Amino acid sequence: MSFLLKWLRIDKPQGAGLRPSRSVEVALPFDAAFDRCTDGIERVLGGVVRESDRAAGTIEATFGLAFSERLTCTFESLDAQLTRARIESRRGAQAEA
């Protein structure tokens, strides 16, 4: 099969990925929302937080080994008790559906 794909020059593009995302407003102060997201990634979802920058309001996490998924979470304080969290998922390009 790989010979046929090479012969037809059907290759998956390098660096292509899907990026579904969602923004949610959380009724928590910035620090509490940041901590809850970090805890949820590691303890609940079983991911690994690779980078965490509270001052910049970003968390980078990964899940799985093959075709691993990566999450980027960014936080914005709207007021003292409300935080907007944007979660973006990046999945590597796969030949299979």
PDB file as gemmi writes it, atoms N, CA and C in Angstrom:
CRYST1    1.000    1.000    1.000  90.00  90.00  90.00 P 1                      
ATOM      1  N   MET A   1       0.823  -1.201   0.000  1.00  0.00           N  
ATOM      2  CA  MET A   1       0.000   0.000   0.000  1.00  0.00           C  
ATOM      3  C   MET A   1       0.862   1.258   0.000  1.00  0.00           C  
ATOM      4  N   SER A   2       1.959   1.237   0.789  1.00  0.00           N  
ATOM      5  CA  SER A   2       2.792   2.440   0.832  1.00  0.00           C  
ATOM      6  C   SER A   2       3.447   2.707  -0.527  1.00  0.00           C  
ATOM      7  N   PHE A   3       3.793   1.638  -1.279  1.00  0.00           N  
ATOM      8  CA  PHE A   3       4.345   1.827  -2.612  1.00  0.00           C  
ATOM      9  C   PHE A   3       3.347   2.568  -3.497  1.00  0.00           C  
ATOM     10  N   LEU A   4       2.084   2.164  -3.423  1.00  0.00           N  
ATOM     11  CA  LEU A   4       1.048   2.801  -4.233  1.00  0.00           C  
ATOM     12  C   LEU A   4       0.896   4.279  -3.855  1.00  0.00           C  
ATOM     13  N   LEU A   5       0.905   4.565  -2.559  1.00  0.00           N  
ATOM     14  CA  LEU A   5       0.780   5.958  -2.118  1.00  0.00           C  
ATOM     15  C   LEU A   5       1.969   6.791  -2.592  1.00  0.00           C  
ATOM     16  N   LYS A   6       3.178   6.208  -2.539  1.00  0.00           N  
ATOM     17  CA  LYS A   6       4.356   6.935  -3.015  1.00  0.00           C  
ATOM     18  C   LYS A   6       4.299   7.127  -4.524  1.00  0.00           C  
ATOM     19  N   TRP A   7       3.887   6.095  -5.238  1.00  0.00           N  
ATOM     20  CA  TRP A   7       3.804   6.165  -6.696  1.00  0.00           C  
ATOM     21  C   TRP A   7       2.794   7.221  -7.141  1.00  0.00           C  
ATOM     22  N   LEU A   8       1.662   7.287  -6.423  1.00  0.00           N  
ATOM     23  CA  LEU A   8       0.644   8.287  -6.737  1.00  0.00           C  
ATOM     24  C   LEU A   8       0.970   9.659  -6.149  1.00  0.00           C  
ATOM     25  N   ARG A   9       2.016   9.702  -5.331  1.00  0.00           N  
ATOM     26  CA  ARG A   9       2.436  10.941  -4.657  1.00  0.00           C  
ATOM     27  C   ARG A   9       1.331  11.501  -3.767  1.00  0.00           C  
ATOM     28  N   ILE A  10       0.721  10.596  -3.038  1.00  0.00           N  
ATOM     29  CA  ILE A  10      -0.299  11.010  -2.064  1.00  0.00           C  
ATOM     30  C   ILE A  10       0.360  10.971  -0.697  1.00  0.00           C  
ATOM     31  N   ASP A  11       0.758  12.104  -0.240  1.00  0.00           N  
ATOM     32  CA  ASP A  11       1.414  12.207   1.060  1.00  0.00           C  
ATOM     33  C   ASP A  11       0.607  13.132   1.956  1.00  0.00           C  
ATOM     34  N   LYS A  12       0.630  12.823   3.262  1.00  0.00           N  
ATOM     35  CA  LYS A  12      -0.007  13.748   4.184  1.00  0.00           C  
ATOM     36  C   LYS A  12       0.885  14.980   4.300  1.00  0.00           C  
ATOM     37  N   PRO A  13       0.307  16.142   4.361  1.00  0.00           N  
ATOM     38  CA  PRO A  13       1.111  17.358   4.446  1.00  0.00           C  
ATOM     39  C   PRO A  13       1.845  17.418   5.782  1.00  0.00           C  
ATOM     40  N   GLN A  14       3.071  17.888   5.742  1.00  0.00           N  
ATOM     41  CA  GLN A  14       3.856  18.026   6.967  1.00  0.00           C  
ATOM     42  C   GLN A  14       3.300  19.175   7.798  1.00  0.00           C  
ATOM     43  N   GLY A  15       3.104  18.928   9.078  1.00  0.00           N  
ATOM     44  CA  GLY A  15       2.669  19.972   9.980  1.00  0.00           C  
ATOM     45  C   GLY A  15       1.188  20.298   9.929  1.00  0.00           C  
ATOM     46  N   ALA A  16       0.419  19.581   9.155  1.00  0.00           N  
ATOM     47  CA  ALA A  16      -1.010  19.865   9.089  1.00  0.00           C  
ATOM     48  C   ALA A  16      -1.692  19.304  10.319  1.00  0.00           C  
ATOM     49  N   GLY A  17      -2.711  19.934  10.764  1.00  0.00           N  
ATOM     50  CA  GLY A  17      -3.442  19.441  11.920  1.00  0.00           C  
ATOM     51  C   GLY A  17      -4.812  20.052  11.985  1.00  0.00           C  
ATOM     52  N   LEU A  18      -5.617  19.503  12.825  1.00  0.00           N  
ATOM     53  CA  LEU A  18      -6.949  20.040  13.061  1.00  0.00           C  
ATOM     54  C   LEU A  18      -6.896  20.838  14.347  1.00  0.00           C  
ATOM     55  N   ARG A  19      -7.636  21.912  14.409  1.00  0.00           N  
ATOM     56  CA  ARG A  19      -7.579  22.774  15.582  1.00  0.00           C  
ATOM     57  C   ARG A  19      -8.966  23.150  16.093  1.00  0.00           C  
ATOM     58  N   PRO A  20      -9.696  22.187  16.596  1.00  0.00           N  
ATOM     59  CA  PRO A  20     -10.970  22.568  17.208  1.00  0.00           C  
ATOM     60  C   PRO A  20     -10.713  23.360  18.486  1.00  0.00           C  
ATOM     61  N   SER A  21     -11.572  24.315  18.782  1.00  0.00           N  
ATOM     62  CA  SER A  21     -11.378  25.121  19.986  1.00  0.00           C  
ATOM     63  C   SER A  21     -12.724  25.515  20.569  1.00  0.00           C  
ATOM     64  N   ARG A  22     -12.656  25.956  21.804  1.00  0.00           N  
ATOM     65  CA  ARG A  22     -13.861  26.416  22.493  1.00  0.00           C  
ATOM     66  C   ARG A  22     -13.455  27.441  23.540  1.00  0.00           C  
ATOM     67  N   SER A  23     -14.270  28.476  23.670  1.00  0.00           N  
ATOM     68  CA  SER A  23     -14.091  29.465  24.733  1.00  0.00           C  
ATOM     69  C   SER A  23     -15.234  29.321  25.717  1.00  0.00           C  
ATOM     70  N   VAL A  24     -14.898  29.343  26.989  1.00  0.00           N  
ATOM     71  CA  VAL A  24     -15.907  29.268  28.042  1.00  0.00           C  
ATOM     72  C   VAL A  24     -15.603  30.325  29.081  1.00  0.00           C  
ATOM     73  N   GLU A  25     -16.658  30.843  29.692  1.00  0.00           N  
ATOM     74  CA  GLU A  25     -16.487  31.773  30.796  1.00  0.00           C  
ATOM     75  C   GLU A  25     -16.741  31.017  32.083  1.00  0.00           C  
ATOM     76  N   VAL A  26     -15.769  31.080  32.982  1.00  0.00           N  
ATOM     77  CA  VAL A  26     -15.793  30.327  34.226  1.00  0.00           C  
ATOM     78  C   VAL A  26     -16.011  31.294  35.375  1.00  0.00           C  
ATOM     79  N   ALA A  27     -16.961  30.992  36.228  1.00  0.00           N  
ATOM     80  CA  ALA A  27     -17.268  31.859  37.371  1.00  0.00           C  
ATOM     81  C   ALA A  27     -16.279  31.610  38.507  1.00  0.00           C  
ATOM     82  N   LEU A  28     -15.008  31.851  38.215  1.00  0.00           N  
ATOM     83  CA  LEU A  28     -13.926  31.703  39.193  1.00  0.00           C  
ATOM     84  C   LEU A  28     -12.916  32.825  38.968  1.00  0.00           C  
ATOM     85  N   PRO A  29     -12.196  33.222  40.020  1.00  0.00           N  
ATOM     86  CA  PRO A  29     -11.086  34.154  39.804  1.00  0.00           C  
ATOM     87  C   PRO A  29     -10.021  33.508  38.913  1.00  0.00           C  
ATOM     88  N   PHE A  30      -9.180  34.321  38.321  1.00  0.00           N  
ATOM     89  CA  PHE A  30      -8.163  33.861  37.375  1.00  0.00           C  
ATOM     90  C   PHE A  30      -7.329  32.715  37.944  1.00  0.00           C  
ATOM     91  N   ASP A  31      -6.739  32.894  39.126  1.00  0.00           N  
ATOM     92  CA  ASP A  31      -5.849  31.871  39.696  1.00  0.00           C  
ATOM     93  C   ASP A  31      -6.573  30.557  39.953  1.00  0.00           C  
ATOM     94  N   ALA A  32      -7.810  30.615  40.435  1.00  0.00           N  
ATOM     95  CA  ALA A  32      -8.573  29.390  40.696  1.00  0.00           C  
ATOM     96  C   ALA A  32      -8.903  28.668  39.391  1.00  0.00           C  
ATOM     97  N   ALA A  33      -9.256  29.406  38.342  1.00  0.00           N  
ATOM     98  CA  ALA A  33      -9.550  28.789  37.037  1.00  0.00           C  
ATOM     99  C   ALA A  33      -8.292  28.155  36.455  1.00  0.00           C  
ATOM    100  N   PHE A  34      -7.173  28.833  36.571  1.00  0.00           N  
ATOM    101  CA  PHE A  34      -5.895  28.312  36.071  1.00  0.00           C  
ATOM    102  C   PHE A  34      -5.530  27.018  36.792  1.00  0.00           C  
ATOM    103  N   ASP A  35      -5.641  27.011  38.118  1.00  0.00           N  
ATOM    104  CA  ASP A  35      -5.320  25.820  38.912  1.00  0.00           C  
ATOM    105  C   ASP A  35      -6.272  24.666  38.611  1.00  0.00           C  
ATOM    106  N   ARG A  36      -7.554  24.964  38.464  1.00  0.00           N  
ATOM    107  CA  ARG A  36      -8.528  23.904  38.175  1.00  0.00           C  
ATOM    108  C   ARG A  36      -8.268  23.269  36.818  1.00  0.00           C  
ATOM    109  N   CYS A  37      -7.910  24.073  35.835  1.00  0.00           N  
ATOM    110  CA  CYS A  37      -7.618  23.536  34.500  1.00  0.00           C  
ATOM    111  C   CYS A  37      -6.368  22.655  34.540  1.00  0.00           C  
ATOM    112  N   THR A  38      -5.331  23.106  35.224  1.00  0.00           N  
ATOM    113  CA  THR A  38      -4.111  22.310  35.361  1.00  0.00           C  
ATOM    114  C   THR A  38      -4.416  20.978  36.034  1.00  0.00           C  
ATOM    115  N   ASP A  39      -5.171  21.010  37.121  1.00  0.00           N  
ATOM    116  CA  ASP A  39      -5.544  19.794  37.837  1.00  0.00           C  
ATOM    117  C   ASP A  39      -6.390  18.873  36.956  1.00  0.00           C  
ATOM    118  N   GLY A  40      -7.333  19.449  36.212  1.00  0.00           N  
ATOM    119  CA  GLY A  40      -8.190  18.650  35.338  1.00  0.00           C  
ATOM    120  C   GLY A  40      -7.418  17.951  34.234  1.00  0.00           C  
ATOM    121  N   ILE A  41      -6.446  18.643  33.655  1.00  0.00           N  
ATOM    122  CA  ILE A  41      -5.629  18.038  32.600  1.00  0.00           C  
ATOM    123  C   ILE A  41      -4.855  16.852  33.146  1.00  0.00           C  
ATOM    124  N   GLU A  42      -4.202  17.039  34.294  1.00  0.00           N  
ATOM    125  CA  GLU A  42      -3.325  15.991  34.825  1.00  0.00           C  
ATOM    126  C   GLU A  42      -4.084  14.874  35.538  1.00  0.00           C  
ATOM    127  N   ARG A  43      -4.964  15.234  36.452  1.00  0.00           N  
ATOM    128  CA  ARG A  43      -5.602  14.220  37.292  1.00  0.00           C  
ATOM    129  C   ARG A  43      -6.823  13.591  36.638  1.00  0.00           C  
ATOM    130  N   VAL A  44      -7.654  14.388  36.007  1.00  0.00           N  
ATOM    131  CA  VAL A  44      -8.905  13.873  35.443  1.00  0.00           C  
ATOM    132  C   VAL A  44      -8.702  13.297  34.041  1.00  0.00           C  
ATOM    133  N   LEU A  45      -8.023  14.033  33.164  1.00  0.00           N  
ATOM    134  CA  LEU A  45      -7.858  13.592  31.772  1.00  0.00           C  
ATOM    135  C   LEU A  45      -6.609  12.744  31.545  1.00  0.00           C  
ATOM    136  N   GLY A  46      -5.674  12.729  32.476  1.00  0.00           N  
ATOM    137  CA  GLY A  46      -4.466  11.922  32.326  1.00  0.00           C  
ATOM    138  C   GLY A  46      -3.435  12.514  31.390  1.00  0.00           C  
ATOM    139  N   GLY A  47      -3.492  13.810  31.159  1.00  0.00           N  
ATOM    140  CA  GLY A  47      -2.519  14.471  30.297  1.00  0.00           C  
ATOM    141  C   GLY A  47      -1.291  14.894  31.072  1.00  0.00           C  
ATOM    142  N   VAL A  48      -0.347  15.474  30.348  1.00  0.00           N  
ATOM    143  CA  VAL A  48       0.889  15.971  30.950  1.00  0.00           C  
ATOM    144  C   VAL A  48       1.008  17.451  30.611  1.00  0.00           C  
ATOM    145  N   VAL A  49       1.093  18.288  31.635  1.00  0.00           N  
ATOM    146  CA  VAL A  49       1.308  19.717  31.414  1.00  0.00           C  
ATOM    147  C   VAL A  49       2.784  19.906  31.091  1.00  0.00           C  
ATOM    148  N   ARG A  50       3.072  20.333  29.870  1.00  0.00           N  
ATOM    149  CA  ARG A  50       4.458  20.509  29.413  1.00  0.00           C  
ATOM    150  C   ARG A  50       4.988  21.895  29.769  1.00  0.00           C  
ATOM    151  N   GLU A  51       4.132  22.896  29.641  1.00  0.00           N  
ATOM    152  CA  GLU A  51       4.519  24.270  29.969  1.00  0.00           C  
ATOM    153  C   GLU A  51       3.347  24.953  30.640  1.00  0.00           C  
ATOM    154  N   SER A  52       3.669  25.729  31.653  1.00  0.00           N  
ATOM    155  CA  SER A  52       2.641  26.463  32.383  1.00  0.00           C  
ATOM    156  C   SER A  52       3.197  27.829  32.727  1.00  0.00           C  
ATOM    157  N   ASP A  53       2.540  28.887  32.263  1.00  0.00           N  
ATOM    158  CA  ASP A  53       2.980  30.254  32.524  1.00  0.00           C  
ATOM    159  C   ASP A  53       1.788  31.050  33.036  1.00  0.00           C  
ATOM    160  N   ARG A  54       1.695  31.151  34.347  1.00  0.00           N  
ATOM    161  CA  ARG A  54       0.566  31.837  34.975  1.00  0.00           C  
ATOM    162  C   ARG A  54       0.540  33.318  34.586  1.00  0.00           C  
ATOM    163  N   ALA A  55       1.702  33.954  34.540  1.00  0.00           N  
ATOM    164  CA  ALA A  55       1.760  35.384  34.205  1.00  0.00           C  
ATOM    165  C   ALA A  55       1.221  35.652  32.800  1.00  0.00           C  
ATOM    166  N   ALA A  56       1.540  34.758  31.854  1.00  0.00           N  
ATOM    167  CA  ALA A  56       1.045  34.903  30.476  1.00  0.00           C  
ATOM    168  C   ALA A  56      -0.347  34.304  30.315  1.00  0.00           C  
ATOM    169  N   GLY A  57      -0.781  33.499  31.294  1.00  0.00           N  
ATOM    170  CA  GLY A  57      -2.094  32.869  31.236  1.00  0.00           C  
ATOM    171  C   GLY A  57      -2.178  31.740  30.232  1.00  0.00           C  
ATOM    172  N   THR A  58      -1.107  30.939  30.121  1.00  0.00           N  
ATOM    173  CA  THR A  58      -1.116  29.845  29.143  1.00  0.00           C  
ATOM    174  C   THR A  58      -0.695  28.516  29.780  1.00  0.00           C  
ATOM    175  N   ILE A  59      -1.290  27.451  29.267  1.00  0.00           N  
ATOM    176  CA  ILE A  59      -0.930  26.088  29.631  1.00  0.00           C  
ATOM    177  C   ILE A  59      -0.798  25.302  28.341  1.00  0.00           C  
ATOM    178  N   GLU A  60       0.291  24.546  28.200  1.00  0.00           N  
ATOM    179  CA  GLU A  60       0.499  23.639  27.067  1.00  0.00           C  
ATOM    180  C   GLU A  60       0.518  22.225  27.630  1.00  0.00           C  
ATOM    181  N   ALA A  61      -0.294  21.328  27.064  1.00  0.00           N  
ATOM    182  CA  ALA A  61      -0.374  19.956  27.556  1.00  0.00           C  
ATOM    183  C   ALA A  61      -0.413  18.978  26.393  1.00  0.00           C  
ATOM    184  N   THR A  62      -0.037  17.711  26.681  1.00  0.00           N  
ATOM    185  CA  THR A  62      -0.083  16.662  25.672  1.00  0.00           C  
ATOM    186  C   THR A  62      -0.795  15.439  26.227  1.00  0.00           C  
ATOM    187  N   PHE A  63      -1.345  14.639  25.297  1.00  0.00           N  
ATOM    188  CA  PHE A  63      -2.044  13.400  25.616  1.00  0.00           C  
ATOM    189  C   PHE A  63      -1.607  12.328  24.639  1.00  0.00           C  
ATOM    190  N   GLY A  64      -1.342  11.125  25.116  1.00  0.00           N  
ATOM    191  CA  GLY A  64      -1.086   9.987  24.240  1.00  0.00           C  
ATOM    192  C   GLY A  64       0.301   9.974  23.644  1.00  0.00           C  
ATOM    193  N   LEU A  65       0.611   8.858  22.993  1.00  0.00           N  
ATOM    194  CA  LEU A  65       1.922   8.672  22.370  1.00  0.00           C  
ATOM    195  C   LEU A  65       1.844   8.721  20.852  1.00  0.00           C  
ATOM    196  N   ALA A  66       0.988   7.883  20.255  1.00  0.00           N  
ATOM    197  CA  ALA A  66       0.828   7.869  18.804  1.00  0.00           C  
ATOM    198  C   ALA A  66      -0.243   8.881  18.413  1.00  0.00           C  
ATOM    199  N   PHE A  67       0.055   9.708  17.427  1.00  0.00           N  
ATOM    200  CA  PHE A  67      -0.866  10.766  16.989  1.00  0.00           C  
ATOM    201  C   PHE A  67      -1.310  11.611  18.182  1.00  0.00           C  
ATOM    202  N   SER A  68      -0.357  11.971  19.030  1.00  0.00           N  
ATOM    203  CA  SER A  68      -0.690  12.643  20.281  1.00  0.00           C  
ATOM    204  C   SER A  68      -1.432  13.954  20.040  1.00  0.00           C  
ATOM    205  N   GLU A  69      -2.307  14.235  20.967  1.00  0.00           N  
ATOM    206  CA  GLU A  69      -3.079  15.467  20.933  1.00  0.00           C  
ATOM    207  C   GLU A  69      -2.404  16.475  21.843  1.00  0.00           C  
ATOM    208  N   ARG A  70      -2.421  17.709  21.423  1.00  0.00           N  
ATOM    209  CA  ARG A  70      -1.854  18.786  22.226  1.00  0.00           C  
ATOM    210  C   ARG A  70      -2.931  19.813  22.511  1.00  0.00           C  
ATOM    211  N   LEU A  71      -2.921  20.314  23.727  1.00  0.00           N  
ATOM    212  CA  LEU A  71      -3.868  21.357  24.119  1.00  0.00           C  
ATOM    213  C   LEU A  71      -3.113  22.630  24.449  1.00  0.00           C  
ATOM    214  N   THR A  72      -3.691  23.745  24.046  1.00  0.00           N  
ATOM    215  CA  THR A  72      -3.230  25.042  24.497  1.00  0.00           C  
ATOM    216  C   THR A  72      -4.413  25.715  25.172  1.00  0.00           C  
ATOM    217  N   CYS A  73      -4.226  26.100  26.406  1.00  0.00           N  
ATOM    218  CA  CYS A  73      -5.270  26.792  27.161  1.00  0.00           C  
ATOM    219  C   CYS A  73      -4.771  28.197  27.464  1.00  0.00           C  
ATOM    220  N   THR A  74      -5.584  29.182  27.131  1.00  0.00           N  
ATOM    221  CA  THR A  74      -5.246  30.563  27.456  1.00  0.00           C  
ATOM    222  C   THR A  74      -6.360  31.137  28.321  1.00  0.00           C  
ATOM    223  N   PHE A  75      -5.966  31.975  29.269  1.00  0.00           N  
ATOM    224  CA  PHE A  75      -6.905  32.522  30.242  1.00  0.00           C  
ATOM    225  C   PHE A  75      -6.873  34.037  30.211  1.00  0.00           C  
ATOM    226  N   GLU A  76      -8.059  34.622  30.401  1.00  0.00           N  
ATOM    227  CA  GLU A  76      -8.201  36.075  30.420  1.00  0.00           C  
ATOM    228  C   GLU A  76      -9.136  36.429  31.569  1.00  0.00           C  
ATOM    229  N   SER A  77      -8.666  37.269  32.459  1.00  0.00           N  
ATOM    230  CA  SER A  77      -9.493  37.702  33.579  1.00  0.00           C  
ATOM    231  C   SER A  77     -10.466  38.773  33.096  1.00  0.00           C  
ATOM    232  N   LEU A  78     -11.771  38.505  33.228  1.00  0.00           N  
ATOM    233  CA  LEU A  78     -12.788  39.474  32.809  1.00  0.00           C  
ATOM    234  C   LEU A  78     -13.152  40.414  33.945  1.00  0.00           C  
ATOM    235  N   ASP A  79     -13.194  39.898  35.157  1.00  0.00           N  
ATOM    236  CA  ASP A  79     -13.333  40.699  36.368  1.00  0.00           C  
ATOM    237  C   ASP A  79     -12.848  39.859  37.547  1.00  0.00           C  
ATOM    238  N   ALA A  80     -13.083  40.303  38.764  1.00  0.00           N  
ATOM    239  CA  ALA A  80     -12.540  39.611  39.938  1.00  0.00           C  
ATOM    240  C   ALA A  80     -13.042  38.178  40.080  1.00  0.00           C  
ATOM    241  N   GLN A  81     -14.235  37.887  39.588  1.00  0.00           N  
ATOM    242  CA  GLN A  81     -14.833  36.557  39.770  1.00  0.00           C  
ATOM    243  C   GLN A  81     -15.181  35.852  38.462  1.00  0.00           C  
ATOM    244  N   LEU A  82     -14.673  36.337  37.330  1.00  0.00           N  
ATOM    245  CA  LEU A  82     -15.010  35.743  36.036  1.00  0.00           C  
ATOM    246  C   LEU A  82     -13.768  35.664  35.146  1.00  0.00           C  
ATOM    247  N   THR A  83     -13.521  34.470  34.611  1.00  0.00           N  
ATOM    248  CA  THR A  83     -12.349  34.232  33.762  1.00  0.00           C  
ATOM    249  C   THR A  83     -12.793  33.565  32.468  1.00  0.00           C  
ATOM    250  N   ARG A  84     -12.245  34.023  31.358  1.00  0.00           N  
ATOM    251  CA  ARG A  84     -12.504  33.379  30.070  1.00  0.00           C  
ATOM    252  C   ARG A  84     -11.351  32.422  29.779  1.00  0.00           C  
ATOM    253  N   ALA A  85     -11.709  31.173  29.484  1.00  0.00           N  
ATOM    254  CA  ALA A  85     -10.715  30.157  29.119  1.00  0.00           C  
ATOM    255  C   ALA A  85     -10.953  29.752  27.675  1.00  0.00           C  
ATOM    256  N   ARG A  86      -9.890  29.776  26.895  1.00  0.00           N  
ATOM    257  CA  ARG A  86      -9.960  29.312  25.509  1.00  0.00           C  
ATOM    258  C   ARG A  86      -9.092  28.062  25.409  1.00  0.00           C  
ATOM    259  N   ILE A  87      -9.701  26.975  24.952  1.00  0.00           N  
ATOM    260  CA  ILE A  87      -9.012  25.694  24.857  1.00  0.00           C  
ATOM    261  C   ILE A  87      -8.929  25.320  23.386  1.00  0.00           C  
ATOM    262  N   GLU A  88      -7.718  25.118  22.911  1.00  0.00           N  
ATOM    263  CA  GLU A  88      -7.487  24.776  21.509  1.00  0.00           C  
ATOM    264  C   GLU A  88      -6.790  23.422  21.450  1.00  0.00           C  
ATOM    265  N   SER A  89      -7.321  22.518  20.647  1.00  0.00           N  
ATOM    266  CA  SER A  89      -6.760  21.188  20.485  1.00  0.00           C  
ATOM    267  C   SER A  89      -6.033  21.119  19.161  1.00  0.00           C  
ATOM    268  N   ARG A  90      -4.855  20.508  19.173  1.00  0.00           N  
ATOM    269  CA  ARG A  90      -4.099  20.297  17.945  1.00  0.00           C  
ATOM    270  C   ARG A  90      -3.805  18.814  17.819  1.00  0.00           C  
ATOM    271  N   ARG A  91      -4.247  18.242  16.732  1.00  0.00           N  
ATOM    272  CA  ARG A  91      -4.001  16.823  16.459  1.00  0.00           C  
ATOM    273  C   ARG A  91      -3.173  16.723  15.207  1.00  0.00           C  
ATOM    274  N   GLY A  92      -2.224  15.817  15.204  1.00  0.00           N  
ATOM    275  CA  GLY A  92      -1.396  15.603  14.017  1.00  0.00           C  
ATOM    276  C   GLY A  92      -2.215  15.064  12.860  1.00  0.00           C  
ATOM    277  N   ALA A  93      -1.755  15.311  11.655  1.00  0.00           N  
ATOM    278  CA  ALA A  93      -2.428  14.786  10.468  1.00  0.00           C  
ATOM    279  C   ALA A  93      -2.301  13.271  10.445  1.00  0.00           C  
ATOM    280  N   GLN A  94      -3.376  12.591  10.086  1.00  0.00           N  
ATOM    281  CA  GLN A  94      -3.387  11.134  10.035  1.00  0.00           C  
ATOM    282  C   GLN A  94      -3.944  10.688   8.697  1.00  0.00           C  
ATOM    283  N   ALA A  95      -3.381   9.622   8.171  1.00  0.00           N  
ATOM    284  CA  ALA A  95      -3.889   9.075   6.915  1.00  0.00           C  
ATOM    285  C   ALA A  95      -5.238   8.403   7.130  1.00  0.00           C  
ATOM    286  N   GLU A  96      -5.416   7.809   8.312  1.00  0.00           N  
ATOM    287  CA  GLU A  96      -6.671   7.122   8.624  1.00  0.00           C  
ATOM    288  C   GLU A  96      -7.695   8.125   9.123  1.00  0.00           C  
ATOM    289  N   ALA A  97      -8.957   7.788   8.919  1.00  0.00           N  
ATOM    290  CA  ALA A  97     -10.040   8.655   9.425  1.00  0.00           C  
ATOM    291  C   ALA A  97     -10.112   8.543  10.924  1.00  0.00           C  
TER     292      ALA A  97                                                      
END                                                                             
